[in-house]
Amino acid sequence: MARYLGPKHRLCRRLGEKVCTSDKCPMMRRNYPAGVHGVKGRGKLTAFGRQLQEKQKARYTYGILERQFHRYYDTAIKRREATDLLMMQLLETRLDNVVFRLGLAKTRAAARQLVGHGHVKVNDKKVDIPSYQVKAGQTIGIDEASLKSAYFTELKKNWGKQIVPEWLAADGKELKGQMLSQPAREQMPQNIDMSLIVEFYSK
C-alpha cells in the first residue's frame, strides 16, 4: 500500500479523529467522519473495525507504509517487554519523528523531507534514512551548510514555541538536541491504543 499523499484533513474526517498537526483541522469543528450528519449518525464499529481503525490512525499519524508498520510489530513481538509499549517506542524514536519532536520541523512529513535531503546529522554524521532508530545518548543536529538556509535562520528566530517531551533535550541556539532516554509509556501520545493494533496483527 502506497503512502497517502492527499489532504491530511480528509484522513482526519475519514478516521473520525484528528491525526494531523494543523490548528485549522475541520475535526476541531466537526468531530465526526465525512458523510455523517452529526455525532449521533456515526455507526458502531465492530471489534475488528476498531482495531483496523486504530492501526490506520497510527500509520497515517507517523506516515508509515503497511509493510514497514508490520515490521515494527514483528520486531516488538520477539522481545520480552510489552509488545504495545515497544511498538510505540519504535515509532517515537524514528529519526523523522525525533526531528519533529525537537521542533526542527513543523510536521512529520517536513521532518522526513529534511532527513531524506541530508540536512540532519546523528552524532555529527549525516543520516538520510527517516526510519533510522535513534538511541539514548545520541545527538541530533543540522548540517553546517544547511544552517545557512533561510528555513533554519527563521527557525532560530522563532525558537521557543516548541514543547519538547521529557525524553528529549533541545538547544534552540544550536538547533540540535539529544535523546536522553527511551520514552516511557506516559511520555508518549495517549491517543493511540497500541494494544488494539497488537490484537489486530496477532490474529
GIJO-V430073 format. One record per run of one state. SS is the DSSP state (a for helix, b for strand, c for the rest). FROM is the first residue (numbers start at 1). TO is the last residue. If there is no record, write none. Layout:
{{SS & FROM & TO} {SS & FROM & TO}}
//
This chain:
{{c & 1 & 7} {a & 8 & 15} {c & 16 & 25} {a & 26 & 28} {c & 29 & 38} {a & 39 & 41} {c & 42 & 46} {a & 47 & 62} {c & 63 & 65} {a & 66 & 77} {c & 78 & 82} {a & 83 & 92} {c & 93 & 93} {b & 94 & 94} {a & 95 & 101} {c & 102 & 107} {a & 108 & 116} {c & 117 & 119} {b & 120 & 122} {c & 123 & 124} {b & 125 & 126} {c & 127 & 132} {b & 133 & 133} {c & 134 & 138} {b & 139 & 142} {c & 143 & 145} {a & 146 & 148} {c & 149 & 149} {a & 150 & 157} {c & 158 & 167} {b & 168 & 171} {c & 172 & 175} {b & 176 & 179} {c & 180 & 184} {a & 185 & 187} {c & 188 & 193} {a & 194 & 202} {c & 203 & 203}}
//
